Amino acid sequence: MQSFWNLKVWEKSHELVLEIYKITKSFPKEEMYGMTSQIRRSAVSIPSNIAEGCCRGSETDFKRFLQIAVGSASELEYQLYLAKDLQYTDNNNYEIIKTKVIEVKRMLSSLINKLKADN
């Protein structure tokens, strides 16, 4: 069993969550229980699934939780696109965060592929 604290992808995804919270603070108040909540939940799901998967005890479970994290990252990617189109965030913020989401997705995919190759 490894510690998630040592994983660079966990660290990057945690930083992403902090950025998401900063950006969503400026979303319209009527979106607090809608778009704001959904974006935050999908963002938090990424490092949470990495952490949970690390402690499951098997590589199979770890890979499954990493795949769930990839799904959450894809969900977040779309939600950010929607937020941009609804003009809840500007293009600059959107591009910066989108780049970070894509980086996390690539890191997750790379880790999944490494685990597959090790078996």
C-alpha positions as CSV (number, residue, x, y, z in Angstrom):
1,M,0.0,0.0,0.0
2,Q,1.4,3.3,-1.1
3,S,0.7,6.8,0.3
4,F,-1.1,9.2,-2.0
5,W,0.9,12.1,-0.4
6,N,3.9,10.9,-2.5
7,L,2.0,11.0,-5.9
8,K,2.7,14.0,-8.1
9,V,-0.7,13.5,-9.8
10,W,-2.4,13.8,-6.4
11,E,-0.5,17.0,-5.6
12,K,-1.4,18.5,-9.0
13,S,-5.1,17.5,-8.6
14,H,-5.2,19.0,-5.1
15,E,-3.8,22.3,-6.5
16,L,-6.5,22.1,-9.2
17,V,-9.2,21.9,-6.5
18,L,-7.8,25.0,-4.8
19,E,-7.9,26.9,-8.2
20,I,-11.5,25.7,-8.8
21,Y,-12.6,27.0,-5.4
22,K,-11.0,30.4,-6.2
23,I,-12.7,30.7,-9.6
24,T,-16.1,29.5,-8.5
25,K,-16.3,32.1,-5.7
26,S,-17.2,34.7,-8.4
27,F,-20.0,32.6,-9.9
28,P,-23.5,33.9,-9.6
29,K,-25.1,33.3,-6.2
30,E,-28.1,31.6,-7.8
31,E,-25.6,28.9,-9.0
32,M,-24.4,28.1,-5.5
33,Y,-26.4,24.8,-5.3
34,G,-26.2,24.2,-9.1
35,M,-23.1,24.8,-11.3
36,T,-20.8,25.9,-8.5
37,S,-21.5,22.9,-6.4
38,Q,-21.3,20.5,-9.3
39,I,-17.9,21.9,-10.5
40,R,-16.5,21.8,-7.0
41,R,-17.7,18.2,-6.4
42,S,-16.2,16.9,-9.7
43,A,-12.9,18.7,-8.9
44,V,-12.7,17.3,-5.3
45,S,-13.5,13.8,-6.7
46,I,-10.2,13.6,-8.5
47,P,-7.7,13.7,-5.6
48,S,-10.3,12.0,-3.4
49,N,-10.4,8.9,-5.7
50,I,-6.6,8.9,-6.0
51,A,-6.3,8.9,-2.2
52,E,-8.9,6.2,-1.7
53,G,-7.5,4.0,-4.5
54,C,-4.0,4.1,-2.9
55,C,-5.4,2.6,0.3
56,R,-7.5,-0.2,-1.2
57,G,-4.7,-2.7,-1.1
58,S,-4.7,-4.0,-4.7
59,E,-3.4,-2.6,-8.0
60,T,-6.7,-3.6,-9.6
61,D,-8.7,-1.4,-7.1
62,F,-6.2,1.4,-7.5
63,K,-6.5,1.4,-11.3
64,R,-10.3,1.4,-11.0
65,F,-10.2,4.5,-8.7
66,L,-7.8,6.2,-11.0
67,Q,-10.2,5.6,-13.9
68,I,-13.0,7.1,-11.8
69,A,-10.7,10.1,-11.3
70,V,-10.2,10.4,-15.0
71,G,-14.0,10.4,-15.4
72,S,-14.3,13.2,-12.9
73,A,-11.7,15.2,-14.6
74,S,-13.5,14.8,-17.9
75,E,-16.7,15.9,-16.2
76,L,-14.9,18.9,-14.8
77,E,-13.5,19.7,-18.2
78,Y,-17.0,20.0,-19.7
79,Q,-18.4,21.9,-16.7
80,L,-15.7,24.5,-17.1
81,Y,-16.5,24.8,-20.8
82,L,-20.2,25.4,-19.9
83,A,-19.2,28.0,-17.3
84,K,-17.2,29.8,-19.9
85,D,-20.1,29.7,-22.4
86,L,-22.4,31.0,-19.7
87,Q,-19.9,33.8,-19.0
88,Y,-19.4,32.8,-15.4
89,T,-15.6,32.9,-16.1
90,D,-13.5,34.6,-18.7
91,N,-11.6,32.9,-21.5
92,N,-8.3,33.5,-19.8
93,N,-9.3,31.7,-16.6
94,Y,-10.9,28.9,-18.6
95,E,-7.8,28.3,-20.7
96,I,-5.5,28.2,-17.6
97,I,-7.7,25.8,-15.7
98,K,-8.5,23.6,-18.8
99,T,-4.7,23.2,-19.3
100,K,-4.4,22.0,-15.7
101,V,-7.3,19.6,-16.1
102,I,-5.7,18.1,-19.2
103,E,-2.4,17.8,-17.5
104,V,-4.0,15.9,-14.6
105,K,-5.8,13.6,-17.0
106,R,-2.6,12.9,-18.9
107,M,-0.8,12.1,-15.6
108,L,-3.6,9.8,-14.5
109,S,-3.6,8.0,-17.8
110,S,0.2,7.6,-17.6
111,L,-0.1,6.1,-14.1
112,I,-2.9,3.7,-15.2
113,N,-0.8,2.6,-18.2
114,K,2.3,2.1,-15.9
115,L,0.2,-0.1,-13.5
116,K,-1.1,-2.1,-16.5
117,A,2.5,-2.6,-17.8
118,D,3.7,-3.7,-14.4
119,N,1.3,-6.7,-14.4
